[in-house]
């Protein structure tokens, strides 16, 4: 019965593990930012096409 309430071993997070996690988080944030920028550019391209189609050129 002592095993039920015994202390569990802590998993140790090494500096390398932290560095890998940080790199993965940076990668994910960059991918999100890249997707956001790509969508914004596509939106602006569509707007530009529509304005040209309507004959309204912005200066």
C-alpha positions in Angstrom: 0.0 0.0 0.0 3.0 2.3 0.4 3.4 2.3 -3.3 0.1 4.0 -3.9 0.9 7.1 -2.0 4.7 7.0 -2.7 6.4 9.9 -4.4 6.5 9.9 -8.2 9.8 10.4 -9.9 10.0 13.9 -11.5 10.9 14.1 -15.1 13.8 16.3 -15.6 13.8 18.9 -18.3 17.3 19.5 -19.6 18.6 22.7 -21.2 18.6 21.0 -24.5 14.9 20.1 -24.1 14.1 23.7 -23.3 16.1 24.9 -26.4 14.3 22.5 -28.7 11.0 23.6 -27.3 11.9 27.2 -27.8 12.9 26.6 -31.4 9.7 24.7 -32.1 7.7 27.5 -30.7 9.6 30.1 -32.8 9.0 27.9 -35.9 5.3 27.7 -35.1 5.0 31.5 -34.6 6.9 32.1 -37.8 4.5 29.8 -39.7 1.5 31.6 -38.2 2.9 35.0 -39.1 3.8 33.8 -42.7 0.2 32.5 -43.2 -1.2 35.8 -41.9 1.0 37.8 -44.3 0.2 35.5 -47.2 -3.6 35.9 -46.6 -3.3 39.7 -46.3 -1.3 39.9 -49.6 -3.9 37.7 -51.3 -6.7 39.9 -50.0 -4.9 43.1 -51.2 -4.3 41.5 -54.6 -7.9 40.7 -55.0 -8.8 44.2 -54.0 -6.3 45.6 -56.6 -7.7 43.4 -59.3 -11.3 44.5 -58.5 -10.3 48.1 -58.5 -8.5 47.7 -61.9 -11.5 45.9 -63.2 -13.8 48.7 -62.1 -11.4 51.3 -63.7 -10.5 52.9 -60.4 -6.8 53.3 -60.1 -5.5 54.5 -56.7 -2.7 57.0 -56.8 
